[in-house]
Amino acid sequence: MLESEKNLKTLAPTPVLLCPVRDCHLALGREERRVVCARGHSFDIARSGYINVLLPQDRRSKQPGDTAAALFSLLNPINHASTRAGVYRYKVEPYVIAADVYAVPPHVGRGGWTWYTGSAGWMYRAGLESVLGLRLHADLLSFDPCIPRTWPGFTISLRHGSARYEIKLENPDGVSRGIEVATIDGEIIVDRPLSLTLADDAVTHRLVVRLGQSTSPPVAPRPGQASVPTGQKPVA
C-alpha cells in the first residue's frame, strides 16, 4: 500500500474529483498542498492542473469540450460569488484564484489561500492551452482547440516580436474538436496536427481555422494558391 494511501484525507464524504489519469479514476483526496489518489497521481491543489491533465485523457470521449467548459466554470472564482448567498459562503475575493475551496463542514464552499503563488498561472494555461488549444514552444505555434459544442468560435490576437497574428476559429458544425480546414494568410495548411513557425517580420498575419470532421480528402489549393506544410510559414 502506498504511503499516500495511508495518509489520504478525503475532500468530502462524496469525492469531488476523480483521478483523470486513464485507467485510474480513483478518488482524489487532500495531502498537504495537493490532491492525490491512492496510486500516487498528484495535482496542484488549485485544481487548474487537473484540467490540463484531464483534457488530453478525455479527448477520446464524444464531447470533451463540454467537459472542459464545465470544469473551467467550476474553478472560475466569479461563479462562487455570483449570488448574495454565494458571497457569504465563499468569503474571499472573487477576482483571484483560490488555492482551496473547502469541502468539509463547517466551511463547505469557503475559499482559502487566495493569491496563492502559481494558481492563477495554472488557470491561465488551462484556459489558453487546454481549452482554446493554443500552445507556444519558442517560435512554433501549435493549435488544437477543445471547446464546447455550443461555441460558434473565438478570436485570439497574438503578438510575436514585431509581428501580429490574428487567429479566428469557426465552429459552424457545432463540434468540440477536429480541424477541417486551416489557412494562414489565405494559404491552406494541409498537415495535421496543425503547427506553424512564427515569423518576426512586422506583418499582421491571419490564421483562420474551421472545426469539423471532414470525410473527404483535403481541398486542393485554387490556381495560384499554394499549400503550406506544417511548421512552415508562407513565403511572400
Secondary structure in CASP SS format (residue, H / E / C, confidence):
PFRMAT SS
TARGET T0000
AUTHOR 0000-0000-0000
METHOD secondary structure of the structure
MODEL  1
M C 1.00
L C 1.00
E H 1.00
S H 1.00
E H 1.00
K H 1.00
N C 1.00
L C 1.00
K E 1.00
T E 1.00
L C 1.00
A C 1.00
P C 1.00
T C 1.00
P C 1.00
V C 1.00
L C 1.00
L E 1.00
C C 1.00
P C 1.00
V C 1.00
R C 1.00
D C 1.00
C C 1.00
H C 1.00
L C 1.00
A E 1.00
L C 1.00
G E 1.00
R E 1.00
E E 1.00
E C 1.00
R C 1.00
R E 1.00
V E 1.00
V E 1.00
C C 1.00
A C 1.00
R C 1.00
G C 1.00
H C 1.00
S E 1.00
F E 1.00
D E 1.00
I C 1.00
A C 1.00
R C 1.00
S H 1.00
G H 1.00
Y H 1.00
I H 1.00
N H 1.00
V H 1.00
L H 1.00
L H 1.00
P H 1.00
Q H 1.00
D H 1.00
R C 1.00
R C 1.00
S C 1.00
K C 1.00
Q C 1.00
P H 1.00
G H 1.00
D H 1.00
T H 1.00
A H 1.00
A H 1.00
A H 1.00
L H 1.00
F H 1.00
S H 1.00
L H 1.00
L H 1.00
N C 1.00
P H 1.00
I H 1.00
N H 1.00
H H 1.00
A H 1.00
S C 1.00
T C 1.00
R H 1.00
A H 1.00
G H 1.00
V H 1.00
Y H 1.00
R H 1.00
Y H 1.00
K C 1.00
V C 1.00
E C 1.00
P C 1.00
Y C 1.00
V C 1.00
I C 1.00
A E 1.00
A E 1.00
D E 1.00
V E 1.00
Y C 1.00
A C 1.00
V C 1.00
P C 1.00
P C 1.00
H C 1.00
V C 1.00
G C 1.00
R C 1.00
G E 1.00
G E 1.00
W E 1.00
T E 1.00
W C 1.00
Y C 1.00
T C 1.00
G C 1.00
S H 1.00
A H 1.00
G H 1.00
W H 1.00
M H 1.00
Y H 1.00
R H 1.00
A H 1.00
G H 1.00
L H 1.00
E H 1.00
S H 1.00
V H 1.00
L C 1.00
G C 1.00
L E 1.00
R E 1.00
L E 1.00
H E 1.00
A C 1.00
D C 1.00
L E 1.00
L E 1.00
S E 1.00
F E 1.00
D C 1.00
P C 1.00
C C 1.00
I C 1.00
P C 1.00
R C 1.00
T C 1.00
W C 1.00
P C 1.00
G E 1.00
F E 1.00
T E 1.00
I E 1.00
S E 1.00
L E 1.00
R E 1.00
H E 1.00
G C 1.00
S C 1.00
A E 1.00
R E 1.00
Y E 1.00
E E 1.00
I E 1.00
K E 1.00
L E 1.00
E E 1.00
N C 1.00
P C 1.00
D C 1.00
G C 1.00
V C 1.00
S C 1.00
R C 1.00
G C 1.00
I E 1.00
E E 1.00
V E 1.00
A E 1.00
T E 1.00
I E 1.00
D C 1.00
G C 1.00
E E 1.00
I E 1.00
I E 1.00
V C 1.00
D C 1.00
R C 1.00
P C 1.00
L C 1.00
S E 1.00
L E 1.00
T E 1.00
L C 1.00
A C 1.00
D C 1.00
D C 1.00
A C 1.00
V C 1.00
T E 1.00
H E 1.00
R E 1.00
L E 1.00
V E 1.00
V E 1.00
R E 1.00
L E 1.00
G C 1.00
Q C 1.00
S C 1.00
T C 1.00
S C 1.00
P C 1.00
P C 1.00
V C 1.00
A C 1.00
P C 1.00
R C 1.00
P C 1.00
G C 1.00
Q C 1.00
A C 1.00
S E 1.00
V E 1.00
P C 1.00
T C 1.00
G C 1.00
Q C 1.00
K C 1.00
P C 1.00
V C 1.00
A C 1.00
END
